[in-house]
Amino acid sequence: MYRYLPVKEFFVSKENGRYSSYGILVICEDKKQNAVKAHVSDAFAKYEDALHFANLCTEAQLDPIHLIDVLEDTL
């Protein structure tokens, strides 16, 4: 089973200075172990948006190989 999770991250840029945003982490859960399958940084400004996206991907059991495409289509 794939579980998509929002992850808070902190960045510094010349244009924006310090800021935080949310990425998406994908974990494959099975009976033996949990393994990180994918991670996309700096995708959402708001936690609620990241959580909603993560929940939709988890419910649909989106294969992580499609994460970038779906994320680009969403944004």
HTML snippet that shows the backbone in 3Dmol.js (N, CA, C, O; Angstrom):
<script src="https://3Dmol.org/build/3Dmol-min.js"></script>
<div id="view" style="width:600px;height:400px;position:relative"></div>
<script>
const pdb = `
ATOM      1  N   MET A   1       0.841  -1.175   0.000  1.00  0.00           N
ATOM      2  CA  MET A   1       0.000   0.000   0.000  1.00  0.00           C
ATOM      3  C   MET A   1       0.890   1.243   0.000  1.00  0.00           C
ATOM      4  O   MET A   1       1.873   1.307   0.738  1.00  0.00           O
ATOM      5  N   TYR A   2       0.545   2.223  -0.823  1.00  0.00           N
ATOM      6  CA  TYR A   2       1.263   3.494  -0.844  1.00  0.00           C
ATOM      7  C   TYR A   2       0.560   4.484   0.081  1.00  0.00           C
ATOM      8  O   TYR A   2      -0.662   4.632   0.048  1.00  0.00           O
ATOM      9  N   ARG A   3       1.356   5.151   0.900  1.00  0.00           N
ATOM     10  CA  ARG A   3       0.823   6.214   1.753  1.00  0.00           C
ATOM     11  C   ARG A   3       1.552   7.510   1.375  1.00  0.00           C
ATOM     12  O   ARG A   3       2.781   7.584   1.394  1.00  0.00           O
ATOM     13  N   TYR A   4       0.764   8.511   1.036  1.00  0.00           N
ATOM     14  CA  TYR A   4       1.292   9.832   0.671  1.00  0.00           C
ATOM     15  C   TYR A   4       1.131  10.753   1.872  1.00  0.00           C
ATOM     16  O   TYR A   4       0.060  10.824   2.476  1.00  0.00           O
ATOM     17  N   LEU A   5       2.201  11.454   2.210  1.00  0.00           N
ATOM     18  CA  LEU A   5       2.209  12.298   3.403  1.00  0.00           C
ATOM     19  C   LEU A   5       2.747  13.693   3.085  1.00  0.00           C
ATOM     20  O   LEU A   5       3.711  13.827   2.332  1.00  0.00           O
ATOM     21  N   PRO A   6       2.134  14.724   3.648  1.00  0.00           N
ATOM     22  CA  PRO A   6       2.712  16.065   3.518  1.00  0.00           C
ATOM     23  C   PRO A   6       3.892  16.194   4.479  1.00  0.00           C
ATOM     24  O   PRO A   6       3.850  15.686   5.599  1.00  0.00           O
ATOM     25  N   VAL A   7       4.943  16.876   4.031  1.00  0.00           N
ATOM     26  CA  VAL A   7       6.145  17.045   4.836  1.00  0.00           C
ATOM     27  C   VAL A   7       6.519  18.524   4.842  1.00  0.00           C
ATOM     28  O   VAL A   7       6.724  19.122   3.785  1.00  0.00           O
ATOM     29  N   LYS A   8       6.609  19.113   6.038  1.00  0.00           N
ATOM     30  CA  LYS A   8       6.990  20.520   6.139  1.00  0.00           C
ATOM     31  C   LYS A   8       8.496  20.650   5.941  1.00  0.00           C
ATOM     32  O   LYS A   8       9.283  19.897   6.514  1.00  0.00           O
ATOM     33  N   GLU A   9       8.879  21.628   5.113  1.00  0.00           N
ATOM     34  CA  GLU A   9      10.289  21.843   4.802  1.00  0.00           C
ATOM     35  C   GLU A   9      10.615  23.323   4.953  1.00  0.00           C
ATOM     36  O   GLU A   9       9.734  24.178   4.864  1.00  0.00           O
ATOM     37  N   PHE A  10      11.878  23.608   5.180  1.00  0.00           N
ATOM     38  CA  PHE A  10      12.326  24.988   5.350  1.00  0.00           C
ATOM     39  C   PHE A  10      13.402  25.292   4.316  1.00  0.00           C
ATOM     40  O   PHE A  10      14.283  24.472   4.058  1.00  0.00           O
ATOM     41  N   PHE A  11      13.317  26.484   3.727  1.00  0.00           N
ATOM     42  CA  PHE A  11      14.230  26.881   2.665  1.00  0.00           C
ATOM     43  C   PHE A  11      14.694  28.315   2.861  1.00  0.00           C
ATOM     44  O   PHE A  11      14.094  29.084   3.612  1.00  0.00           O
ATOM     45  N   VAL A  12      15.769  28.657   2.173  1.00  0.00           N
ATOM     46  CA  VAL A  12      16.253  30.027   2.109  1.00  0.00           C
ATOM     47  C   VAL A  12      16.565  30.310   0.644  1.00  0.00           C
ATOM     48  O   VAL A  12      17.270  29.545  -0.014  1.00  0.00           O
ATOM     49  N   SER A  13      16.030  31.422   0.148  1.00  0.00           N
ATOM     50  CA  SER A  13      16.340  31.827  -1.216  1.00  0.00           C
ATOM     51  C   SER A  13      16.675  33.311  -1.246  1.00  0.00           C
ATOM     52  O   SER A  13      16.266  34.062  -0.360  1.00  0.00           O
ATOM     53  N   LYS A  14      17.410  33.730  -2.253  1.00  0.00           N
ATOM     54  CA  LYS A  14      17.762  35.145  -2.380  1.00  0.00           C
ATOM     55  C   LYS A  14      16.518  36.000  -2.597  1.00  0.00           C
ATOM     56  O   LYS A  14      16.434  37.119  -2.092  1.00  0.00           O
ATOM     57  N   GLU A  15      15.556  35.474  -3.345  1.00  0.00           N
ATOM     58  CA  GLU A  15      14.342  36.226  -3.663  1.00  0.00           C
ATOM     59  C   GLU A  15      13.370  36.327  -2.496  1.00  0.00           C
ATOM     60  O   GLU A  15      12.794  37.386  -2.248  1.00  0.00           O
ATOM     61  N   ASN A  16      13.191  35.220  -1.782  1.00  0.00           N
ATOM     62  CA  ASN A  16      12.158  35.143  -0.741  1.00  0.00           C
ATOM     63  C   ASN A  16      12.700  35.141   0.685  1.00  0.00           C
ATOM     64  O   ASN A  16      11.920  35.246   1.632  1.00  0.00           O
ATOM     65  N   GLY A  17      13.991  35.025   0.860  1.00  0.00           N
ATOM     66  CA  GLY A  17      14.541  34.878   2.197  1.00  0.00           C
ATOM     67  C   GLY A  17      14.178  33.515   2.767  1.00  0.00           C
ATOM     68  O   GLY A  17      14.130  32.525   2.037  1.00  0.00           O
ATOM     69  N   ARG A  18      13.924  33.461   4.062  1.00  0.00           N
ATOM     70  CA  ARG A  18      13.519  32.206   4.700  1.00  0.00           C
ATOM     71  C   ARG A  18      12.036  31.963   4.463  1.00  0.00           C
ATOM     72  O   ARG A  18      11.222  32.881   4.559  1.00  0.00           O
ATOM     73  N   TYR A  19      11.698  30.726   4.157  1.00  0.00           N
ATOM     74  CA  TYR A  19      10.290  30.370   4.014  1.00  0.00           C
ATOM     75  C   TYR A  19      10.114  28.884   4.253  1.00  0.00           C
ATOM     76  O   TYR A  19      11.068  28.109   4.187  1.00  0.00           O
ATOM     77  N   SER A  20       8.887  28.504   4.530  1.00  0.00           N
ATOM     78  CA  SER A  20       8.563  27.088   4.674  1.00  0.00           C
ATOM     79  C   SER A  20       7.532  26.721   3.621  1.00  0.00           C
ATOM     80  O   SER A  20       6.755  27.561   3.168  1.00  0.00           O
ATOM     81  N   SER A  21       7.541  25.470   3.247  1.00  0.00           N
ATOM     82  CA  SER A  21       6.550  24.943   2.313  1.00  0.00           C
ATOM     83  C   SER A  21       6.381  23.465   2.618  1.00  0.00           C
ATOM     84  O   SER A  21       6.993  22.938   3.547  1.00  0.00           O
ATOM     85  N   TYR A  22       5.555  22.809   1.836  1.00  0.00           N
ATOM     86  CA  TYR A  22       5.251  21.401   2.074  1.00  0.00           C
ATOM     87  C   TYR A  22       5.562  20.576   0.843  1.00  0.00           C
ATOM     88  O   TYR A  22       5.190  20.926  -0.277  1.00  0.00           O
ATOM     89  N   GLY A  23       6.242  19.488   1.074  1.00  0.00           N
ATOM     90  CA  GLY A  23       6.513  18.521   0.028  1.00  0.00           C
ATOM     91  C   GLY A  23       5.623  17.308   0.244  1.00  0.00           C
ATOM     92  O   GLY A  23       4.829  17.252   1.183  1.00  0.00           O
ATOM     93  N   ILE A  24       5.774  16.347  -0.643  1.00  0.00           N
ATOM     94  CA  ILE A  24       5.013  15.101  -0.558  1.00  0.00           C
ATOM     95  C   ILE A  24       5.995  13.939  -0.465  1.00  0.00           C
ATOM     96  O   ILE A  24       6.912  13.815  -1.276  1.00  0.00           O
ATOM     97  N   LEU A  25       5.787  13.097   0.531  1.00  0.00           N
ATOM     98  CA  LEU A  25       6.588  11.903   0.739  1.00  0.00           C
ATOM     99  C   LEU A  25       5.712  10.693   0.469  1.00  0.00           C
ATOM    100  O   LEU A  25       4.559  10.640   0.898  1.00  0.00           O
ATOM    101  N   VAL A  26       6.266   9.716  -0.249  1.00  0.00           N
ATOM    102  CA  VAL A  26       5.521   8.488  -0.547  1.00  0.00           C
ATOM    103  C   VAL A  26       6.217   7.315   0.133  1.00  0.00           C
ATOM    104  O   VAL A  26       7.410   7.079  -0.062  1.00  0.00           O
ATOM    105  N   ILE A  27       5.450   6.592   0.932  1.00  0.00           N
ATOM    106  CA  ILE A  27       5.963   5.416   1.628  1.00  0.00           C
ATOM    107  C   ILE A  27       5.182   4.195   1.160  1.00  0.00           C
ATOM    108  O   ILE A  27       3.956   4.227   1.060  1.00  0.00           O
ATOM    109  N   CYS A  28       5.901   3.133   0.880  1.00  0.00           N
ATOM    110  CA  CYS A  28       5.262   1.856   0.559  1.00  0.00           C
ATOM    111  C   CYS A  28       5.208   1.059   1.852  1.00  0.00           C
ATOM    112  O   CYS A  28       6.243   0.696   2.412  1.00  0.00           O
ATOM    113  N   GLU A  29       4.009   0.792   2.317  1.00  0.00           N
ATOM    114  CA  GLU A  29       3.823   0.050   3.561  1.00  0.00           C
ATOM    115  C   GLU A  29       3.481  -1.398   3.245  1.00  0.00           C
ATOM    116  O   GLU A  29       2.567  -1.672   2.467  1.00  0.00           O
ATOM    117  N   ASP A  30       4.205  -2.308   3.840  1.00  0.00           N
ATOM    118  CA  ASP A  30       3.818  -3.714   3.763  1.00  0.00           C
ATOM    119  C   ASP A  30       4.062  -4.355   5.120  1.00  0.00           C
ATOM    120  O   ASP A  30       4.503  -3.682   6.051  1.00  0.00           O
ATOM    121  N   LYS A  31       3.784  -5.636   5.241  1.00  0.00           N
ATOM    122  CA  LYS A  31       3.868  -6.303   6.537  1.00  0.00           C
ATOM    123  C   LYS A  31       5.296  -6.387   7.063  1.00  0.00           C
ATOM    124  O   LYS A  31       5.501  -6.433   8.276  1.00  0.00           O
ATOM    125  N   LYS A  32       6.278  -6.409   6.177  1.00  0.00           N
ATOM    126  CA  LYS A  32       7.664  -6.589   6.596  1.00  0.00           C
ATOM    127  C   LYS A  32       8.387  -5.284   6.888  1.00  0.00           C
ATOM    128  O   LYS A  32       9.195  -5.210   7.813  1.00  0.00           O
ATOM    129  N   GLN A  33       8.094  -4.244   6.090  1.00  0.00           N
ATOM    130  CA  GLN A  33       8.831  -2.994   6.264  1.00  0.00           C
ATOM    131  C   GLN A  33       8.112  -1.830   5.597  1.00  0.00           C
ATOM    132  O   GLN A  33       7.181  -2.020   4.814  1.00  0.00           O
ATOM    133  N   ASN A  34       8.559  -0.634   5.920  1.00  0.00           N
ATOM    134  CA  ASN A  34       8.112   0.579   5.249  1.00  0.00           C
ATOM    135  C   ASN A  34       9.309   1.133   4.492  1.00  0.00           C
ATOM    136  O   ASN A  34      10.407   1.218   5.043  1.00  0.00           O
ATOM    137  N   ALA A  35       9.109   1.503   3.253  1.00  0.00           N
ATOM    138  CA  ALA A  35      10.209   2.021   2.449  1.00  0.00           C
ATOM    139  C   ALA A  35       9.782   3.299   1.747  1.00  0.00           C
ATOM    140  O   ALA A  35       8.681   3.380   1.201  1.00  0.00           O
ATOM    141  N   VAL A  36      10.649   4.286   1.764  1.00  0.00           N
ATOM    142  CA  VAL A  36      10.383   5.531   1.044  1.00  0.00           C
ATOM    143  C   VAL A  36      10.514   5.251  -0.448  1.00  0.00           C
ATOM    144  O   VAL A  36      11.524   4.714  -0.902  1.00  0.00           O
ATOM    145  N   LYS A  37       9.491   5.618  -1.200  1.00  0.00           N
ATOM    146  CA  LYS A  37       9.482   5.379  -2.638  1.00  0.00           C
ATOM    147  C   LYS A  37       9.698   6.642  -3.452  1.00  0.00           C
ATOM    148  O   LYS A  37      10.233   6.576  -4.559  1.00  0.00           O
ATOM    149  N   ALA A  38       9.288   7.804  -2.921  1.00  0.00           N
ATOM    150  CA  ALA A  38       9.442   9.056  -3.666  1.00  0.00           C
ATOM    151  C   ALA A  38       9.324  10.227  -2.706  1.00  0.00           C
ATOM    152  O   ALA A  38       8.759  10.113  -1.619  1.00  0.00           O
ATOM    153  N   HIS A  39       9.873  11.357  -3.137  1.00  0.00           N
ATOM    154  CA  HIS A  39       9.761  12.590  -2.365  1.00  0.00           C
ATOM    155  C   HIS A  39       9.842  13.759  -3.335  1.00  0.00           C
ATOM    156  O   HIS A  39      10.733  13.820  -4.181  1.00  0.00           O
ATOM    157  N   VAL A  40       8.906  14.679  -3.201  1.00  0.00           N
ATOM    158  CA  VAL A  40       8.911  15.909  -3.996  1.00  0.00           C
ATOM    159  C   VAL A  40       8.925  17.072  -3.010  1.00  0.00           C
ATOM    160  O   VAL A  40       8.069  17.157  -2.129  1.00  0.00           O
ATOM    161  N   SER A  41       9.890  17.958  -3.161  1.00  0.00           N
ATOM    162  CA  SER A  41      10.025  19.102  -2.264  1.00  0.00           C
ATOM    163  C   SER A  41       9.302  20.327  -2.783  1.00  0.00           C
ATOM    164  O   SER A  41       9.048  20.469  -3.979  1.00  0.00           O
ATOM    165  N   ASP A  42       8.972  21.220  -1.837  1.00  0.00           N
ATOM    166  CA  ASP A  42       8.529  22.572  -2.157  1.00  0.00           C
ATOM    167  C   ASP A  42       7.357  22.602  -3.141  1.00  0.00           C
ATOM    168  O   ASP A  42       7.376  23.351  -4.117  1.00  0.00           O
ATOM    169  N   ALA A  43       6.346  21.788  -2.875  1.00  0.00           N
ATOM    170  CA  ALA A  43       5.228  21.665  -3.809  1.00  0.00           C
ATOM    171  C   ALA A  43       4.021  22.522  -3.432  1.00  0.00           C
ATOM    172  O   ALA A  43       3.298  22.990  -4.312  1.00  0.00           O
ATOM    173  N   PHE A  44       3.796  22.731  -2.136  1.00  0.00           N
ATOM    174  CA  PHE A  44       2.611  23.456  -1.677  1.00  0.00           C
ATOM    175  C   PHE A  44       2.987  24.500  -0.639  1.00  0.00           C
ATOM    176  O   PHE A  44       3.877  24.281   0.184  1.00  0.00           O
ATOM    177  N   ALA A  45       2.308  25.627  -0.684  1.00  0.00           N
ATOM    178  CA  ALA A  45       2.525  26.679   0.310  1.00  0.00           C
ATOM    179  C   ALA A  45       1.711  26.420   1.576  1.00  0.00           C
ATOM    180  O   ALA A  45       2.129  26.791   2.673  1.00  0.00           O
ATOM    181  N   LYS A  46       0.551  25.785   1.425  1.00  0.00           N
ATOM    182  CA  LYS A  46      -0.349  25.559   2.555  1.00  0.00           C
ATOM    183  C   LYS A  46      -0.417  24.076   2.920  1.00  0.00           C
ATOM    184  O   LYS A  46      -0.468  23.204   2.052  1.00  0.00           O
ATOM    185  N   TYR A  47      -0.415  23.818   4.225  1.00  0.00           N
ATOM    186  CA  TYR A  47      -0.522  22.446   4.721  1.00  0.00           C
ATOM    187  C   TYR A  47      -1.815  21.787   4.249  1.00  0.00           C
ATOM    188  O   TYR A  47      -1.808  20.627   3.837  1.00  0.00           O
ATOM    189  N   GLU A  48      -2.915  22.520   4.309  1.00  0.00           N
ATOM    190  CA  GLU A  48      -4.217  21.951   3.932  1.00  0.00           C
ATOM    191  C   GLU A  48      -4.208  21.464   2.492  1.00  0.00           C
ATOM    192  O   GLU A  48      -4.777  20.413   2.197  1.00  0.00           O
ATOM    193  N   ASP A  49      -3.578  22.202   1.593  1.00  0.00           N
ATOM    194  CA  ASP A  49      -3.507  21.795   0.185  1.00  0.00           C
ATOM    195  C   ASP A  49      -2.650  20.543   0.026  1.00  0.00           C
ATOM    196  O   ASP A  49      -3.003  19.634  -0.725  1.00  0.00           O
ATOM    197  N   ALA A  50      -1.531  20.501   0.732  1.00  0.00           N
ATOM    198  CA  ALA A  50      -0.658  19.331   0.668  1.00  0.00           C
ATOM    199  C   ALA A  50      -1.350  18.097   1.237  1.00  0.00           C
ATOM    200  O   ALA A  50      -1.241  17.007   0.676  1.00  0.00           O
ATOM    201  N   LEU A  51      -2.055  18.267   2.340  1.00  0.00           N
ATOM    202  CA  LEU A  51      -2.771  17.155   2.955  1.00  0.00           C
ATOM    203  C   LEU A  51      -3.876  16.639   2.046  1.00  0.00           C
ATOM    204  O   LEU A  51      -4.041  15.428   1.898  1.00  0.00           O
ATOM    205  N   HIS A  52      -4.623  17.536   1.443  1.00  0.00           N
ATOM    206  CA  HIS A  52      -5.696  17.132   0.526  1.00  0.00           C
ATOM    207  C   HIS A  52      -5.123  16.341  -0.653  1.00  0.00           C
ATOM    208  O   HIS A  52      -5.645  15.285  -1.011  1.00  0.00           O
ATOM    209  N   PHE A  53      -4.059  16.851  -1.247  1.00  0.00           N
ATOM    210  CA  PHE A  53      -3.420  16.156  -2.367  1.00  0.00           C
ATOM    211  C   PHE A  53      -2.920  14.777  -1.927  1.00  0.00           C
ATOM    212  O   PHE A  53      -3.140  13.786  -2.623  1.00  0.00           O
ATOM    213  N   ALA A  54      -2.252  14.715  -0.777  1.00  0.00           N
ATOM    214  CA  ALA A  54      -1.729  13.450  -0.269  1.00  0.00           C
ATOM    215  C   ALA A  54      -2.855  12.439  -0.023  1.00  0.00           C
ATOM    216  O   ALA A  54      -2.719  11.260  -0.350  1.00  0.00           O
ATOM    217  N   ASN A  55      -3.951  12.904   0.548  1.00  0.00           N
ATOM    218  CA  ASN A  55      -5.087  12.000   0.805  1.00  0.00           C
ATOM    219  C   ASN A  55      -5.684  11.463  -0.488  1.00  0.00           C
ATOM    220  O   ASN A  55      -6.013  10.280  -0.578  1.00  0.00           O
ATOM    221  N   LEU A  56      -5.824  12.324  -1.484  1.00  0.00           N
ATOM    222  CA  LEU A  56      -6.352  11.867  -2.777  1.00  0.00           C
ATOM    223  C   LEU A  56      -5.444  10.816  -3.410  1.00  0.00           C
ATOM    224  O   LEU A  56      -5.924   9.813  -3.938  1.00  0.00           O
ATOM    225  N   CYS A  57      -4.144  11.045  -3.356  1.00  0.00           N
ATOM    226  CA  CYS A  57      -3.198  10.090  -3.939  1.00  0.00           C
ATOM    227  C   CYS A  57      -3.204   8.769  -3.186  1.00  0.00           C
ATOM    228  O   CYS A  57      -3.101   7.705  -3.796  1.00  0.00           O
ATOM    229  N   THR A  58      -3.324   8.832  -1.860  1.00  0.00           N
ATOM    230  CA  THR A  58      -3.388   7.609  -1.058  1.00  0.00           C
ATOM    231  C   THR A  58      -4.662   6.832  -1.379  1.00  0.00           C
ATOM    232  O   THR A  58      -4.621   5.619  -1.582  1.00  0.00           O
ATOM    233  N   GLU A  59      -5.786   7.529  -1.423  1.00  0.00           N
ATOM    234  CA  GLU A  59      -7.064   6.864  -1.734  1.00  0.00           C
ATOM    235  C   GLU A  59      -7.040   6.213  -3.107  1.00  0.00           C
ATOM    236  O   GLU A  59      -7.569   5.116  -3.284  1.00  0.00           O
ATOM    237  N   ALA A  60      -6.431   6.881  -4.080  1.00  0.00           N
ATOM    238  CA  ALA A  60      -6.381   6.356  -5.446  1.00  0.00           C
ATOM    239  C   ALA A  60      -5.272   5.322  -5.621  1.00  0.00           C
ATOM    240  O   ALA A  60      -5.202   4.649  -6.650  1.00  0.00           O
ATOM    241  N   GLN A  61      -4.396   5.194  -4.605  1.00  0.00           N
ATOM    242  CA  GLN A  61      -3.226   4.327  -4.685  1.00  0.00           C
ATOM    243  C   GLN A  61      -2.410   4.631  -5.948  1.00  0.00           C
ATOM    244  O   GLN A  61      -2.048   3.743  -6.719  1.00  0.00           O
ATOM    245  N   LEU A  62      -2.145   5.918  -6.115  1.00  0.00           N
ATOM    246  CA  LEU A  62      -1.345   6.391  -7.240  1.00  0.00           C
ATOM    247  C   LEU A  62       0.038   5.761  -7.185  1.00  0.00           C
ATOM    248  O   LEU A  62       0.702   5.790  -6.149  1.00  0.00           O
ATOM    249  N   ASP A  63       0.470   5.191  -8.308  1.00  0.00           N
ATOM    250  CA  ASP A  63       1.824   4.653  -8.395  1.00  0.00           C
ATOM    251  C   ASP A  63       2.799   5.830  -8.352  1.00  0.00           C
ATOM    252  O   ASP A  63       2.616   6.796  -9.093  1.00  0.00           O
ATOM    253  N   PRO A  64       3.820   5.775  -7.511  1.00  0.00           N
ATOM    254  CA  PRO A  64       4.742   6.895  -7.372  1.00  0.00           C
ATOM    255  C   PRO A  64       5.412   7.345  -8.666  1.00  0.00           C
ATOM    256  O   PRO A  64       5.862   8.487  -8.756  1.00  0.00           O
ATOM    257  N   ILE A  65       5.487   6.480  -9.659  1.00  0.00           N
ATOM    258  CA  ILE A  65       6.109   6.902 -10.921  1.00  0.00           C
ATOM    259  C   ILE A  65       5.286   7.988 -11.612  1.00  0.00           C
ATOM    260  O   ILE A  65       5.797   8.684 -12.489  1.00  0.00           O
ATOM    261  N   HIS A  66       4.026   8.138 -11.227  1.00  0.00           N
ATOM    262  CA  HIS A  66       3.156   9.151 -11.819  1.00  0.00           C
ATOM    263  C   HIS A  66       3.038  10.414 -10.967  1.00  0.00           C
ATOM    264  O   HIS A  66       2.336  11.351 -11.348  1.00  0.00           O
ATOM    265  N   LEU A  67       3.714  10.450  -9.826  1.00  0.00           N
ATOM    266  CA  LEU A  67       3.558  11.562  -8.892  1.00  0.00           C
ATOM    267  C   LEU A  67       3.873  12.910  -9.523  1.00  0.00           C
ATOM    268  O   LEU A  67       3.079  13.841  -9.386  1.00  0.00           O
ATOM    269  N   ILE A  68       4.983  13.047 -10.197  1.00  0.00           N
ATOM    270  CA  ILE A  68       5.377  14.331 -10.781  1.00  0.00           C
ATOM    271  C   ILE A  68       4.353  14.790 -11.804  1.00  0.00           C
ATOM    272  O   ILE A  68       3.981  15.964 -11.820  1.00  0.00           O
ATOM    273  N   ASP A  69       3.892  13.890 -12.655  1.00  0.00           N
ATOM    274  CA  ASP A  69       2.900  14.263 -13.679  1.00  0.00           C
ATOM    275  C   ASP A  69       1.604  14.727 -13.052  1.00  0.00           C
ATOM    276  O   ASP A  69       1.043  15.736 -13.479  1.00  0.00           O
ATOM    277  N   VAL A  70       1.116  14.017 -12.053  1.00  0.00           N
ATOM    278  CA  VAL A  70      -0.135  14.375 -11.395  1.00  0.00           C
ATOM    279  C   VAL A  70       0.030  15.697 -10.639  1.00  0.00           C
ATOM    280  O   VAL A  70      -0.869  16.538 -10.647  1.00  0.00           O
ATOM    281  N   LEU A  71       1.159  15.870 -10.001  1.00  0.00           N
ATOM    282  CA  LEU A  71       1.436  17.116  -9.288  1.00  0.00           C
ATOM    283  C   LEU A  71       1.487  18.290 -10.254  1.00  0.00           C
ATOM    284  O   LEU A  71       0.916  19.341  -9.962  1.00  0.00           O
ATOM    285  N   GLU A  72       2.145  18.146 -11.384  1.00  0.00           N
ATOM    286  CA  GLU A  72       2.193  19.220 -12.394  1.00  0.00           C
ATOM    287  C   GLU A  72       0.799  19.551 -12.922  1.00  0.00           C
ATOM    288  O   GLU A  72       0.475  20.720 -13.130  1.00  0.00           O
ATOM    289  N   ASP A  73      -0.020  18.534 -13.136  1.00  0.00           N
ATOM    290  CA  ASP A  73      -1.386  18.757 -13.621  1.00  0.00           C
ATOM    291  C   ASP A  73      -2.231  19.455 -12.558  1.00  0.00           C
ATOM    292  O   ASP A  73      -3.125  20.232 -12.893  1.00  0.00           O
ATOM    293  N   THR A  74      -1.962  19.190 -11.294  1.00  0.00           N
ATOM    294  CA  THR A  74      -2.723  19.769 -10.192  1.00  0.00           C
ATOM    295  C   THR A  74      -2.376  21.243  -9.992  1.00  0.00           C
ATOM    296  O   THR A  74      -3.251  22.066  -9.725  1.00  0.00           O
ATOM    297  N   LEU A  75      -1.105  21.561 -10.123  1.00  0.00           N
ATOM    298  CA  LEU A  75      -0.676  22.934  -9.880  1.00  0.00           C
ATOM    299  C   LEU A  75      -0.820  23.690 -11.150  1.00  0.00           C
ATOM    300  O   LEU A  75      -0.517  24.882 -11.196  1.00  0.00           O
TER     301      LEU A  75
END
`;
const viewer = $3Dmol.createViewer("view");
viewer.addModel(pdb, "pdb");
viewer.setStyle({}, {cartoon: {color: "spectrum"}});
viewer.zoomTo();
viewer.render();
</script>
